[in-house]
Amino acid sequence: MSFSLHARDLVFSYGDRVVFDGLSLTAGAGQRLGLVGENGIGKSTLLRLLAGVEEPHGGSVELGGDLGFLLQELPFEQADTFADVIDDALAEIRVQARRLDELAERMATDETAVAEYGRVLDWAQTHELWDADRRAEIVCAGLGLAGISPTRPLGTLSGGQRSRLGLAALLIRQPETLLLDEPTNHLDDDAMEFLEKHLSALAGVVVLSSHDRVFLDAVCTDIVDLDPALGGPTRYGGAYTEYLGHKRAERARWEQRFAEEQEQLKELKESVAVTARAVAHNRPPRDNDKLGYNFFGGRVQKQVSRRVRNAQLRLDELTRDQVRKPPAPLKFSATLTGSTEEDRLLLSLRDIDVPGRVHIGQLDVPSGARLLVTGGNGAGKSTLLSVLAGRLTPSRGSVQRARGVRVGLLEQDVVFPDMTKSARQLYPEGAPSLAQLGLLAPRDLGKPVGTLSVGQRRRLALALLLADPPHVLLLDEPTNHISLSLAEELFAALETAPGAVVIASHDRWLRRDWSGERLALGTTRS
């Protein structure tokens, strides 16, 4: 069985915005490619092009064998059952199993059945046909679906359960090429670890995008970076950790080459304008040396012309072929407080209770605190941050704030009072430059905030918080809807920021590397 994927010279655009212009990508058996890049760079678009959901405006896509693409919604009716989805995933496998039995009976009398049996047997081995029913049980259990009744209608499942069921059906079918767009959404830690091991054991091709850096590290054999680079989209061998090192080195080489070429351009322009003419031929001729002056002067003029011409040719060539300036990456470069304060208690919670959502016996947030709040969905992380921010009053307990302490909260769902205003209009005058802060690209600063993506609005909300820096910064799932590169910048800055920082997050990369205090809340509530 041949496992392969070939995309050649893909061209695609949305209106005037070019997404891809000559992108090529190949993958073979056992290769698992992770797509990374800024939000909106084209990761989901590339997966749809590979899946045939959208047609490229130029170029071609060739896939060996069968294909599986993770759909956002299950293609079933609300009245269909859990078992219907599983049976559909096993349908082709069961068809081929019956075909094998039929061919086995015919082979004794029909020579043509022998070759066909070999082809079907090859398919059966690739799809692990004889283990399919057990695989269905293992996959459903691994993705947290084992407790759902087979007769339960899909309309009664939560969005997260339907999403996991769609992923389960794809893994049960086990196509030769898997295309996955954010497959870790709605998965808890155990389910993500199961998915990592399952994908890593597949013999076929996997192409995926994910915001989970631990997942990329555990699964991928290669990283494809779609962000602007010296040679366009770039493929790096190795997992996410190796990619980070390669990316830093690549960026440094790009910046160095750009700087060297700009220096050469400066020197060539100087040579054309001044240096080539700076020849010792500016003395006036003596009366008795006019003949010699004309002879040697003409020769010097030819030398000057040749030097100017050569310098101009080199200048024209370098100007035409020079590398473009590396785009300024989005960076987090803010100070959370105007000055570092002496140690003092900023926030204090005692015996806090929000019925059905969160209970905290005691929590103190001193200046300079670094607190990571963890817990599954429904454990009360967002509720706790709302209490700390003073936006939610608990039914019991006390919240004490030190005099003059200002608290800023970055919520998951950002809504601005006037969605027609631009980022520039919302950002206060006299604050540090919004463009220099780097949380929004310059091209987006003048757009109405209602037209910005969820991630862009969250970055703007963070910028507005930092325009008047709080003493305590509360961040609710800050890595949601932001690029991986910006997440790296953000948390590197937070490590050294002088204010207190409280973060609620399920991000495994952040949790793995966190060096501050931790608060684990309850268990997941459905």
N, C-alpha and C positions, 0 to 999 in steps of 0.2 A: 504494500500500500504506500502511495507517495504522499507525503505530507509537505506541502509547500504553499507559499503565498508570494505573489509577485505583483507589485503595484509600480507602474512605469509612467513617469512624467505626468503625474496627476495635476490637472488644472481645475480650479474651482473658485467661484466667487459668489458673494451675495451682493447683487447690485454693483456698486462701484468698489466695494471692499474685496480685494483679492485675498483669499484664504490660503490657497496653494498655487504655486506657479512652477510646475516641473518637479514635483515631489516624487521620489522613488523609494520603495521599501521592499525588502525581501525577508522571508523567514522560512526556516526549515524545521524538520522534526526535532522536538524537544526544546525549541526556542520559545521563550516567553518574553515578549516585548512590552515594556511599560511606557506609555505616552505621558510626558510631563510638559508643562508650559503654563504661561499666564492664562487666567480665565478668559475665554473668548478667542484663544489663539487657534483653535480648530481641532482639538482632541476628539470631541464627539462627532464633528463633521467627518474626520478621517475614518472613524469606525463605521459610520453610516455609508461612506463611499466603499469601504472594503466589503461591507455586508450587502451592497447592492440596493440599499434603501434609497440612496440618492445616486444619480449618475454624474460622473465627472464631466466637465466641459471640455476636457482634453485628457489624453492618456488612457491607460487601460488597467484593469485589475484581473488577475488570474489566480484562482484558488484550486488547489488539488484536493479532491474528495469533498465530503459534505461539510456544511458550515452551520454554526450555531451563533446567533446574535441575541444578547440579553435585551429583551424588550422592556420598556418602562411599564407597560400594562399587560396583564395576561390576556391572550386572545380567546377568552371564554365568556359565557354569559354568567350573570350573577347567580342564576339558579343551578349552574353546574356545580359539581361537588369536588372536594379535595381528591377523591379517587379518580375522577374523570381526568384531571390534569396528569396524575401519575400514569394512568393507563395510556394516555396519549403519548407521554414521553417514552413508554416502552413499546408502542405500537410497531414501529419499524423493526425493532429487535425481535419481536415475536413473529413478524412476517418472515424475516430471514431465517429464524429457527425452523419454521415450518418448511421453508424452501430447502434447507439443508436436508431435512428428513426425506422430502420428495426426491431430491437428486440422489441421495444415498440409495434409495430403492431402485432408481432407474439405471445406475451406473453398471449393473451387471449385464444389462442388455442394450444400453445406449451409450456409445462412445462419446457423443457430444456432451453428455451429462457430466463427464469427468472434468473437462475444462471449466464448465460452469460451476461445478462443485468447488473447484479450487478457488475461483474468484469469490464465491460466497463465503467460503471458509476463511479466506484472507480478511474479508470485511468483518466476519464474526469475531475473529481473534483481535482485530483492531479495536472493536467496540466491546470487547470482553463480554460477549453474548451470554455465556453460561453463568456469569456472575451478576447479571443485570438485576435480578430481583433482590438479591442480597445488597447490591449497590444502592438500590432505591431505599431500602431500610436504613442503611448506613448514612446516606446523604440526608435524608429527612431528619434523622436523629442529630446529625452533626450541625444542621442549620436550625435546630431548635423547633422542629415541626412534629416531633414524634408523638406528642400528646393530642394532636388534632384528629378528630374522628374522620374516617374515610368518607362518611356520608354528609359531612358538614358542607352546606352551600358556601360558595365563594363570597357571596354578598355579605356573609356574617363575619368574614375575616377582616382584621385590621389591615391598613395599608402596608405596614411592615411585614405582616404574615404573607400577604399576597406577593410582595416583592421577593421574599425568601423562597416562596413556593415556585415562582418563575425561575429563580436561579437553580433550585433543586431539580426542576424538570430538565433544564439544560445539562446539568451535570449527570443526570441519570441517562439521558440520551447519548452523551459522550461523543459529540461530533469530532471530526478530525481537526477542524479549525474552530477555535472559540474566540469570539469578540465580545469583550465585557466592558461596559461603560459604568464606572463606579459600582463594582459589584459588592463592596463592603458596606454600602448604605443599609441601615436597619439590622446590622449584625452586631451581636455582643462579642466580647473577647473570645469566648470559647468557640463561637461560630466562625470568627475570623481565623483563628488558629486552625480549625478544621479545613477551611477553604484553602488556606496557604498550603497545607500538606497535600490536599487533594490535587490542586493545580500543579504542584511541583512534581507529582508522580505521573502526570499525563505524558503520553508519547507524542502527541500532536503539537500543533501550533497554537499559541495563545497570544493575543494582542489585547491589552487592557489599559484603561486609564483609572487612576485612583488618587485620592487626596491622602490616603493612609500611607505614611512613609515607612512604617514597619512592614506593612503588607508588600510594598514595592521591594523592600530589602529582602524579604523572605522568598518571594516568588520569582522575580525577574532575572533573566539571564542577560538582558540588554535593556538600556534606557534610550528612548528616542526623544530628544529635546526639540520641541517645536518653536521655542522662543528664538528671537533674532540672534544669529551668530555669524561669525566671519564667513562661513561657507554655506549659510542657510541652515535648515533643520539638520541636526547632527545626531548620529547614533553612537552611543558609548557602550562598550562591553562591560559586563558586570552589573551588580545590583545598585540600589540607590546610594549606598554609602560610597562605593567606588565612583559613581557618577558625580557626586559632590566634589571630590578631589579633581576629577577630569575637568569639570566645569570651571572651577577656579583657575586651573592652569590654562585652559582655553581662553578664558576672559583676559587673563594677564597677557597672553601672547597677542591677542587682538589689540589690546590697548597699547602694547609696546610697538607693534607694527604700525598702528595709526600714528603714534607719536613720532616714530622714525621717519615715516613718509611725509608728515607735515614739516619736519625739520628739513628734509631734502627739498621739498617744494619751496620753502622759504629761501634756501641757499640758491636754488636754480633761478628763482625770480630775481634775487640779488645779482646773480651772475649775468643774467640777461640785461638788467637795468644798469649795472655799474661795473662789476668786476671785469667783464670781458672787454670793456673799453678803457680800463685802467692800465694803459700801456704807455711807456715812456716816449710819447710822440706828441708832446704838447709845447716843445720849445719852438720859438720862431726861427725860421731859416736865416742864415747869414747870407749877405749879398753874394759872397763867393762860393756858396754851397747850395745854390738853388737846384742845380741838376741832381746832385746827390740826394738832396731832400726829397725831390719829386720821386726818385727811384725807390729810395728806402721807405718813403712815406706811403707809396702805393702798395709796397709789399706788406707793410704793417697794417694797412687798411684791410687787405685781404685776410690777414691773420685774425684781425678783430672780427670781421664779418663771419669767418668760419667758426670762431669761438661762440659768437652770439647765436649763429644758426644751430650749432650742435647743442648749446644749452637750451635753446628754444625747443628743439626736437625732444630732448629729454624731459623738459618741463611739460610739453604737450602729452607725451606718452604717460608720464606719471599722473598727470591730472586726469587723464582718461581712465587709467586702470587703478587708481588709488582705492584702498578699502574705505568704506564709509565709517563715519565716527560711531563707535560703540554706543548704542542707546543707553541713556542713564537708567540703571535698574531702579525699580521702586525700592526705596529704603525707609527704614524707621529710624529717625534721628531726632527724637524729642526728649526733653527733660521733663520729668513728671512733676517736679516741684521747683520753685524758684531757687531754693537753697536747701541744703541738707539740714534737717532739724535735729535737735538733741533727742535722745530716746524718750518717748512718751507713749502712753496708751491712747490710741486714736479712736478705736471702737471696742465696745464690750457688750456681749450678749449673755443673758442669764435666763435659763429655763424657758427658752423660746418654743412656742408650739403653734403651728399652723395645721389644724386638723386635716388628716389625710394626706399631708404634703411633706412636712418636715418637722422634726423636733431636735432642738439643740440644747443640751444642758448648760454648757459654758463654752464661750469662744471669745478670745481677746486678739485684737489686731493692733500691734504696736507699730510705731514708725519704722520704716525699712523692712516690714514683714514681707515674706514671700510664701504665700499659702496656695496650695493646689487642692481644690475640692473635686473629689471623684465620686463615682457612683453611676449605676445604670440609668436608663431612661425612666423617669418617674421617681427617682430617688430623692429629689428635692433640691438639686443644685441651683437651678434658676430661682426657685423660691427663696433660698438662703441669700442669694445676691440681692434680690429685691428687698428683703428685710434689711440687709446691711446698708442699702442705698436709701432707705427710708421711704420707698415706694409702696411697701406692703406692711401693714400693721398686724403683728401677730395677735391671736386671740388671748395669749397668755405670755407672761415674761416681760423682760425689760431690755431696751436697747439704749445704751449710753454712748454719747459722742463727746469727744473733747471739744472745748471751746474753739470756735473758728475753723474746725475741720471741715473741709469740702470733699465730698465723695462723688466720683464720676462712674457711671455704669454704661458699658457697651452691651446692649441687649442683642438677642438673636434676631429679632424682627424689628428692623429700623423703619420708622415712618416719620417723615418731616411734615410740619404743619402746612407748608406750602410747597407742593411737589413741582410747581412750575418754575421755582427759582433755581438758579445755577449754584454750583459749589462755591464759586467766587462770591456770589451775592450772600450766601449763608455764612461764609467765613468772616469773622470779625476783623475790622480794620485795626492795624497796629500789632496784630498777632504775628508770630513767625510765618514766613512765606509758605503758603499752602503748596506751591509748586516745589519748593526746596524740601519740604517734608517728605514728598515722594510717595504718598499713599494713593494719589491719583495721577494718572498720566496727564500731561499738559493738554492733550487734545480733548480731555473729558471735563476740564474745569468750567467751561462755559455752557455745558449741556444742562437742560432741566433735570433735576434730580430724579424726577419720575421716569426718565428714559434710561437711567443708569441701571446696571445689573444689581442683583442682591449684594454681591461681593463689593461692588463699587460703593454702594450706599453705606455698607458697614464700615468701609475704610474712611469714608467721609465723616461718618459719625465719630469715629476714633479721632480724626483730625480736629473736629470741633471740640471734643473733650480736652485735647491737648493744647488748644488755643489758649485756654485758661486752666493750666494744669492743676488737677486735683491733688490733695494729699493722699487719697486712697483711690486707686484705680481698680474697678471691678470689671472683669472681662468674662462674658458668658460665651463659651465655645468659640474662642477667637480664631481658631483655624478653619472654621466652616466658611466656605465660599471665598477663600483667599488662596493664592497660588502657593506652591510649596516653597519657592524661593523667598517670597515675602514672609512666610511663616518663619523661615530660618532667620531672616533679618530682625523680625519683631522680637523673637525670644532671646536673641543675642543681646538686644538693647535692654530688654526687661531685666536681665540678670544684673546689670550695673546701674539701673535707674534708682535714684535716691528715695523715691516715694514708696508707700506700701502698695503691694500688688496682690490681689486675690483673683485667682483664675478658676473657673469651673470648666472642666474639659474631659472628654472621653478619648482625646488624642493619645494613642499609645506611644508615639515617638516622644511627645512632651512628657508623658508620665514616666517613660523609661529613663529619661535624662534629667528629670527634675531633682534639684539638690536642696530645695527648701522644705518647709513643713507641708504636711499632707493631712487632709481631713476626708475620710471615706464615709459617705452617707448610705445607710440602709442597703436595701436590695431593690432590684428592679420591680416596679409595680406596673402591671399592664392596664 
